[in-house]
């Protein structure tokens, strides 16, 4: 029976993607691991590798097609011994997909373990057999430390999908009979179409996949996450003096930025106040063991949050070098999924644009995001005398379901102490 190649879910936020390019044409031999196509996701353009071997019998979705839903068939693979006659049973192209020029903006990258899911033979999942699962299900299981071996898949022909992982993590019993794969979560209702003012000239700019996801996720965040905000002022003079001293060293390989100190201070404060390193999960709170800090980076057409993993265990120079590398590759569209998926806390720094203070929107499922403003000279009172100090305003956006006001205030106190006595960050 021909094997369907389905549109893969290449990120947790992906519900649809654009088929940017085919690397194989009908009649070509396909081996496991071959790059068969490029898919534009909400974050980047990624190369998709084949799982099964055979002959590419038919392409169902031509390159340049936009908004192909996850798990829709995109091609059909003929298994060994099958001829073109077997294609008569192949599905037709998805009716909802409409061909349009591709909007891929960056070079393709090949993330580890990305595969094009294909239909598995019935009963393949189980003891002694190959385990068939979607790429998203595999990543979710790996992050949760969950073995796929004992799970019954509810996807086509027993394939393990996202819903099965969520059910296993929630403690539910696996279904014994295969059922159709769960459809991706629907987008929130679209607002009424805005009519332009009469006589006003305008240009229509179609939304990219990234901008669609940003719009959906941030609207969901503001609608479903009970935000509250805590602000604090931090004096930076001691930090700036230490930074100048470290950067002036003859053998200094990396020039430290204020943002590097902020990342390190956030990480150390997260370790000291672990309650902020958590996510709301319905009837429970997930407390993360590792301190992984996401940092917002502006890229063409949107933003992305690459992650400094285990930032509390890294020195300032290491954080600085990693951040420069991640930011550069983010702007080139070369980040791997594991470099921007996850994280327990986010930082958004607009100080370099001269923004004094602002309130950032929480990036679910995280519970906190710190908005960092510009350091500027301000009048302050010291020992009952008027003085001048370099002051930076920071605002913590908090998910009240996870973090209460006192806990958020405790985090900000530790954060301020670390930046105002920066030698503590060197220990």
C-alpha positions as CSV (number, residue, x, y, z in Angstrom):
1,X,0.0,0.0,0.0
2,X,1.4,3.4,-0.9
3,X,2.8,5.4,2.1
4,X,1.4,8.9,2.7
5,X,3.9,11.7,3.5
6,X,2.2,14.2,5.7
7,X,2.8,17.8,6.5
8,X,5.0,17.6,9.6
9,X,4.6,19.7,12.8
10,X,8.1,21.2,13.0
11,X,7.4,23.4,16.1
12,X,4.9,23.3,19.0
13,X,3.2,26.4,17.6
14,X,2.8,25.1,14.1
15,X,-0.7,24.3,12.8
16,X,0.1,25.0,9.1
17,X,3.1,25.7,6.9
18,X,4.1,26.7,3.5
19,X,5.6,24.1,1.1
20,X,8.6,26.2,-0.1
21,X,10.4,23.7,-2.3
22,X,10.5,20.0,-3.4
23,X,14.0,18.4,-3.6
24,X,12.6,15.2,-5.2
25,X,10.3,14.7,-8.2
26,X,8.0,11.9,-9.1
27,X,9.9,8.8,-10.0
28,X,12.9,9.6,-7.9
29,X,14.2,7.0,-5.4
30,X,13.9,8.1,-1.8
31,X,16.0,6.7,1.0
32,X,15.5,7.2,4.7
33,X,17.3,10.5,5.7
34,X,17.1,12.0,2.2
35,X,16.0,15.7,2.2
36,X,12.8,15.7,0.3
37,X,11.3,19.2,0.8
38,X,11.7,22.6,2.5
39,X,8.8,23.7,4.7
40,X,8.4,27.3,5.9
41,X,7.2,27.4,9.5
42,X,6.4,30.2,11.8
43,X,10.1,30.5,12.7
44,X,12.3,29.5,9.8
45,X,12.5,27.5,6.6
46,X,13.5,23.9,7.4
47,X,14.6,20.9,5.4
48,X,12.4,17.8,5.9
49,X,14.0,14.3,5.8
50,X,12.3,11.1,4.6
51,X,11.5,8.4,7.1
52,X,10.7,5.5,4.8
53,X,12.2,4.3,1.6
54,X,10.6,3.9,-1.9
55,X,9.8,5.7,-5.0
56,X,8.2,9.1,-4.9
57,X,5.0,8.3,-6.7
58,X,3.0,11.5,-6.6
59,X,3.3,15.0,-5.3
60,X,0.0,16.1,-3.9
61,X,1.0,19.7,-2.8
62,X,3.1,21.6,-5.3
63,X,5.9,23.8,-4.1
64,X,4.9,27.4,-3.4
65,X,1.6,26.3,-1.7
66,X,0.8,28.2,1.4
67,X,-1.2,27.3,4.5
68,X,-1.0,23.5,4.3
69,X,-2.4,22.1,7.5
70,X,-0.3,19.8,9.7
71,X,-1.0,16.1,9.0
72,X,-2.4,16.9,5.5
73,X,-1.0,14.5,2.9
74,X,1.6,16.3,0.7
75,X,3.0,13.3,-1.3
76,X,2.7,9.6,-1.8
77,X,5.6,7.1,-1.6
78,X,5.5,3.8,-3.4
79,X,6.9,1.0,-1.3
80,X,9.2,-1.8,-2.7
81,X,7.4,-3.9,-5.3
82,X,4.5,-1.4,-5.9
83,X,3.9,0.2,-9.3
84,X,2.1,3.3,-10.4
85,X,-1.3,1.5,-10.4
86,X,-1.2,1.6,-6.6
87,X,-1.5,5.4,-6.8
88,X,-5.2,5.1,-7.7
89,X,-5.9,4.7,-4.0
90,X,-3.9,7.8,-3.1
91,X,-5.7,10.8,-1.6
92,X,-6.4,13.9,-3.5
93,X,-4.5,17.2,-2.7
94,X,-6.1,19.0,0.3
95,X,-8.9,21.2,-0.9
96,X,-8.0,24.0,1.5
97,X,-4.5,24.5,0.2
98,X,-4.1,27.2,-2.4
99,X,-1.0,27.7,-4.4
100,X,0.8,31.0,-3.9
101,X,4.4,32.2,-4.2
102,X,6.5,31.1,-1.3
103,X,7.5,33.7,1.3
104,X,10.5,31.9,2.7
105,X,12.8,34.5,4.1
106,X,15.8,32.7,5.3
107,X,18.2,29.8,4.4
108,X,17.0,26.4,5.2
109,X,18.3,24.6,8.2
110,X,18.2,20.9,9.1
111,X,17.2,20.5,12.7
112,X,18.0,17.2,14.4
113,X,15.3,14.5,14.4
114,X,13.1,16.3,12.0
115,X,11.3,13.8,9.9
116,X,8.3,13.8,7.5
117,X,5.7,11.6,9.2
118,X,4.4,8.8,7.0
119,X,1.7,6.3,7.6
120,X,3.0,3.3,9.7
121,X,1.8,-0.2,9.1
122,X,-0.9,-1.2,11.5
123,X,0.5,-2.6,14.7
124,X,4.0,-1.3,14.2
125,X,4.1,0.5,17.6
126,X,4.7,-2.0,20.3
127,X,7.2,-4.5,21.8
128,X,10.0,-5.4,19.4
129,X,8.6,-3.2,16.6
130,X,9.5,0.2,15.2
131,X,7.9,3.1,17.0
132,X,6.1,5.5,14.7
133,X,5.5,9.0,16.0
134,X,5.2,12.5,14.7
135,X,8.2,14.7,15.1
136,X,6.3,16.9,17.6
137,X,5.3,13.9,19.7
138,X,8.9,12.7,19.8
139,X,10.2,16.1,21.0
140,X,7.4,16.4,23.6
141,X,8.2,12.9,24.9
142,X,11.9,13.6,25.0
143,X,11.5,16.8,26.9
144,X,9.2,15.1,29.4
145,X,11.4,12.0,29.8
146,X,8.5,9.8,28.6
147,X,9.2,6.5,26.8
148,X,7.2,6.0,23.6
149,X,7.5,2.2,23.8
150,X,4.4,1.7,26.0
151,X,2.1,4.1,24.2
152,X,-0.8,3.3,21.8
153,X,-1.0,5.9,19.0
154,X,-4.3,7.4,18.0
155,X,-3.0,8.7,14.7
156,X,-3.3,7.1,11.3
157,X,-2.4,3.4,11.6
158,X,-1.4,3.7,15.2
159,X,1.0,6.6,14.8
160,X,1.7,8.4,18.1
161,X,0.7,12.1,17.9
162,X,0.7,15.1,20.2
163,X,-2.7,14.2,21.8
164,X,-1.3,10.8,22.9
165,X,1.7,12.5,24.7
166,X,-0.6,15.0,26.4
167,X,-2.8,12.2,27.5
168,X,0.1,10.1,28.9
169,X,1.5,13.1,30.8
170,X,-2.0,13.8,32.3
171,X,-2.1,10.2,33.5
172,X,-4.9,9.0,31.2
173,X,-5.1,5.5,29.9
174,X,-4.1,5.0,26.3
175,X,-6.8,4.0,23.9
176,X,-6.4,0.5,22.5
177,X,-8.1,1.1,19.2
178,X,-6.6,3.5,16.6
179,X,-8.7,6.6,16.0
180,X,-8.2,9.4,13.5
181,X,-5.5,11.9,14.4
182,X,-6.7,14.8,16.4
183,X,-7.0,18.0,14.4
184,X,-4.8,21.0,15.3
185,X,-6.2,23.4,17.8
186,X,-8.4,25.9,16.0
187,X,-7.3,29.5,15.8
188,X,-9.2,32.1,17.9
189,X,-12.1,33.7,16.1
190,X,-10.9,36.3,13.6
191,X,-11.9,39.9,14.3
192,X,-14.2,41.6,11.9
193,X,-12.5,42.8,8.7
194,X,-11.3,46.3,9.1
195,X,-12.6,48.5,6.3
196,X,-10.1,51.3,5.2
197,X,-11.3,54.8,5.5
198,X,-12.9,56.0,2.2
199,X,-10.5,57.6,-0.2
200,X,-7.4,56.4,1.7
201,X,-4.7,54.8,-0.3
202,X,-3.1,51.6,1.1
203,X,-1.2,48.5,0.3
204,X,-2.2,45.0,1.4
205,X,0.6,43.0,2.9
206,X,-0.2,39.2,3.4
207,X,0.7,37.9,6.9
208,X,3.7,35.5,7.0
209,X,3.5,32.3,9.0
210,X,5.6,34.0,11.7
211,X,3.3,37.0,11.9
212,X,0.2,34.8,12.0
213,X,1.6,32.8,14.9
214,X,2.7,36.0,16.8
215,X,-0.8,37.4,16.4
216,X,-2.5,34.2,17.6
217,X,-0.2,33.5,20.5
218,X,0.0,37.0,21.9
219,X,-3.8,37.4,21.6
220,X,-4.3,34.1,23.4
221,X,-1.8,35.3,26.1
222,X,-3.6,38.5,26.8
223,X,-7.0,36.9,26.7
224,X,-6.3,33.8,28.8
225,X,-3.3,34.7,31.1
226,X,-4.1,37.0,34.0
227,X,-1.2,39.5,33.8
228,X,0.0,41.8,36.5
229,X,3.1,44.0,36.5
230,X,5.8,44.8,39.0
231,X,8.4,47.6,38.2
232,X,11.7,48.4,39.8
233,X,14.6,50.8,39.2
234,X,18.2,49.5,39.2
235,X,21.3,51.7,39.6
236,X,24.0,50.7,37.0
237,X,27.0,52.7,37.9
238,X,28.9,49.9,39.6
239,X,28.0,47.5,36.8
240,X,29.1,50.0,34.1
241,X,32.4,50.5,35.9
242,X,33.0,46.7,36.1
243,X,32.0,46.2,32.5
244,X,34.5,48.9,31.3
245,X,37.2,47.3,33.4
246,X,36.5,43.8,32.0
247,X,36.3,44.9,28.4
248,X,39.5,46.9,28.7
249,X,41.6,43.8,29.5
250,X,44.2,43.2,26.9
251,X,43.2,39.5,26.5
252,X,39.4,40.1,26.5
253,X,38.0,37.9,23.8
254,X,34.4,39.0,24.2
255,X,33.1,42.5,24.8
256,X,30.4,42.3,27.4
257,X,27.1,44.2,27.1
258,X,24.7,45.3,29.8
259,X,22.3,42.7,28.4
260,X,24.8,39.9,29.3
261,X,24.8,41.1,32.9
262,X,21.0,41.2,32.8
263,X,20.8,37.6,31.5
264,X,23.2,36.3,34.2
265,X,21.4,38.3,37.0
266,X,18.0,36.9,35.9
267,X,19.4,33.3,35.8
268,X,21.0,33.6,39.3
269,X,17.8,35.2,40.7
270,X,15.7,32.4,39.1
271,X,17.9,29.9,41.0
272,X,17.5,31.8,44.2
273,X,13.7,32.3,43.7
274,X,12.7,29.1,41.8
275,X,9.0,29.8,42.0
276,X,9.2,32.1,39.0
277,X,10.8,29.3,36.9
278,X,7.4,27.5,36.3
279,X,4.4,27.1,34.1
280,X,0.7,26.8,34.7
281,X,-0.6,23.4,33.6
282,X,-4.4,23.3,34.4
283,X,-4.6,21.3,37.7
284,X,-0.9,21.6,38.5
285,X,2.2,23.8,38.2
286,X,5.3,22.6,36.4
287,X,8.5,23.6,38.3
288,X,11.5,23.5,36.0
289,X,14.8,22.1,37.3
290,X,17.1,23.8,34.7
291,X,17.4,27.6,34.5
292,X,16.8,28.2,30.7
293,X,16.5,31.9,29.8
294,X,14.8,33.0,26.6
295,X,15.9,36.3,25.1
296,X,13.7,38.2,22.6
297,X,15.6,39.0,19.3
298,X,14.1,41.1,16.6
299,X,14.3,39.5,13.1
300,X,12.9,40.5,9.7
301,X,9.1,40.1,9.9
302,X,8.8,39.4,13.6
303,X,10.8,38.2,16.6
304,X,12.1,34.9,18.1
305,X,13.4,34.0,21.5
306,X,16.6,31.9,21.4
307,X,17.5,30.3,24.7
308,X,20.6,30.4,26.9
309,X,20.4,26.9,28.5
310,X,21.5,26.5,32.1
311,X,22.4,30.2,32.2
312,X,23.0,30.2,36.0
313,X,25.9,27.8,35.5
314,X,27.6,29.9,32.8
315,X,30.0,32.8,33.1
316,X,29.5,36.2,31.6
317,X,31.9,35.6,28.7
318,X,30.2,32.3,27.8
319,X,26.7,33.9,27.9
320,X,27.9,36.9,25.8
321,X,29.4,34.6,23.2
322,X,26.4,32.3,23.0
323,X,24.0,35.3,22.8
324,X,25.9,36.9,19.9
325,X,25.9,33.6,18.0
326,X,22.2,32.9,18.6
327,X,21.2,36.4,17.7
328,X,23.2,36.3,14.5
329,X,21.8,32.9,13.4
330,X,18.3,34.0,14.4
331,X,18.4,36.9,12.0
332,X,19.7,34.5,9.3
333,X,16.9,32.0,9.9
334,X,19.5,29.3,10.9
335,X,18.4,28.4,14.5
336,X,17.6,24.8,15.3
337,X,14.2,24.1,17.0
338,X,15.8,23.2,20.3
339,X,17.6,26.6,20.3
340,X,14.3,28.5,20.5
341,X,11.7,26.0,21.9
342,X,11.3,25.9,25.6
343,X,12.8,28.1,28.3
344,X,11.4,28.9,31.7
345,X,11.6,32.8,31.7
346,X,11.9,35.5,29.0
347,X,13.8,38.8,28.7
348,X,12.8,41.6,26.3
349,X,15.3,44.4,26.2
350,X,14.4,47.6,24.3
351,X,17.0,49.8,26.1
352,X,19.1,50.0,23.0
353,X,16.2,51.9,21.3
354,X,16.0,54.4,24.1
355,X,12.8,53.0,25.6
356,X,12.7,54.0,29.2
357,X,10.1,51.5,30.4
358,X,7.4,49.2,28.9
359,X,5.3,46.2,29.7
360,X,5.9,43.0,27.8
361,X,3.3,40.3,27.0
362,X,4.0,36.9,28.6
363,X,5.2,34.2,26.3
364,X,3.1,31.1,27.2
365,X,3.6,28.6,28.8
366,X,6.2,30.7,30.7
367,X,4.9,32.6,33.8
368,X,7.2,35.6,33.6
369,X,8.8,38.0,31.2
370,X,11.1,40.9,32.2
371,X,10.9,44.1,30.2
372,X,14.3,46.0,30.4
373,X,14.5,49.7,29.6
374,X,17.4,52.0,28.8
375,X,20.0,53.0,31.4
376,X,19.9,56.8,31.7
377,X,21.2,59.5,34.1
378,X,18.5,60.5,36.6
379,X,18.4,62.5,39.8
380,X,18.4,60.3,42.9
381,X,18.5,60.9,46.6
382,X,21.4,59.4,48.5
383,X,22.0,60.2,52.2
384,X,19.4,62.9,52.0
385,X,21.4,64.6,49.3
386,X,20.5,65.0,45.6
387,X,22.8,63.0,43.3
388,X,23.0,61.8,39.8
389,X,23.0,58.0,39.0
390,X,22.6,55.8,35.9
391,X,19.2,54.1,36.4
392,X,17.5,51.4,34.5
393,X,13.8,50.6,34.8
394,X,12.6,47.0,34.6
395,X,9.1,45.7,34.6
396,X,8.2,42.1,35.4
397,X,5.0,40.8,33.7
398,X,3.6,37.9,35.8
399,X,1.1,35.1,35.3
400,X,-0.9,35.4,38.5
401,X,-2.0,31.8,38.3
402,X,1.6,30.7,39.0
403,X,3.4,33.7,40.7
404,X,1.9,35.9,43.4
405,X,2.9,39.5,44.0
406,X,5.2,38.8,47.0
407,X,7.1,36.1,45.0
408,X,7.5,38.4,42.0
409,X,8.8,41.2,44.3
410,X,11.3,38.8,45.9
411,X,12.7,37.9,42.5
412,X,13.0,41.6,41.6
413,X,14.8,42.4,44.8
414,X,17.4,39.6,44.2
415,X,17.8,40.7,40.6
416,X,18.4,44.4,41.6
417,X,20.9,43.4,44.3
418,X,22.9,41.3,41.8
419,X,23.1,44.2,39.3
420,X,23.9,46.8,41.8
421,X,26.7,44.6,43.3
422,X,27.8,42.9,40.1
423,X,30.9,41.3,41.6
424,X,28.5,38.7,42.9
425,X,27.8,37.6,39.3
426,X,31.5,36.7,38.9
427,X,31.4,34.1,41.7
